[in-house]
Amino acid sequence: MSTLSSDSFSLSPLSTAEVEASEHVHGALAADLRRLVDVAIRTDVDEERVARARALVREAELLLAEEAASGPAGIHFNAEGRSWNWGNAVVGVRNAMAPPVVLNWGEDDTVWSAFDLGVAYEGPPGCVHGGVSALMLDHLMGETASARHTRMTVTGTLTLRYVQPLPLGPVRMEGRITSVEGRKVVVDAHIAAAGEGSDGSPAVQAHGLFIVPRWAHENPVEADIGSLD
């Protein structure tokens, strides 16, 4: 069992320019895979074409596996202060399972994001799975608690209230810090439909307690990467 500490973060020799170049190339691959997953759910082609598609997917898998590291993707940073978490389930640039979410910080320190959730995230017919909403909100709230990455936080407790179904398609979520006491940071957030005709009413409301790990609290200079959610 691994233990979270400052050693959980890896210093990389890559420059920020090299990181961004890699994200451009591999992020495009993730976008292709995301579209592939979407169409694979919706397709109704015959057995022969499915077999051809599977052969192509297997060929791609073997090609990419020629230079693939083992173990978790992890969180990395460089000497220029740039950090990245390419495997993250919410914001991972290389992760085709992630939408991916792009976070924005408002002048009032609210954090928000607008993105699309397609059929790969479906729960009830035509609606986003409740667990997906929880996943997205958890990450947003952890980043909100990090206060623009000036402290590192982990989720302590997360309480969700499902107000109404969240339709697939454009959504918007927003979070804000409501209190800070020592190592405890409390965040409120919500996610809502953002498509044409929606009124922005919350579909899911969330209240969370986020904790600054003791080692990060005692060594704040080493723990300015943000939330681990």
Secondary structure, DSSP 8 states (H G I E B T S, - for coil): ----SGGGEEE----HHHHHHHHHHHHHHHHHHHHHHHHHHH----HHHHHHHHHHHHHHHHHHHTT---S---EEE-TTS-EE-TT-TTT-TT-TTS-----EE-TTS-EEEEEEE-GGGB-STTBB-HHHHHHHHHHHHHHHHTTTTTS-BEEEEEEEEE-S--BSEEEEEEEEEEEEETTEEEEEEEEEE-STT----EEEEEEEEEE--HHHHH-GGG--S-B--
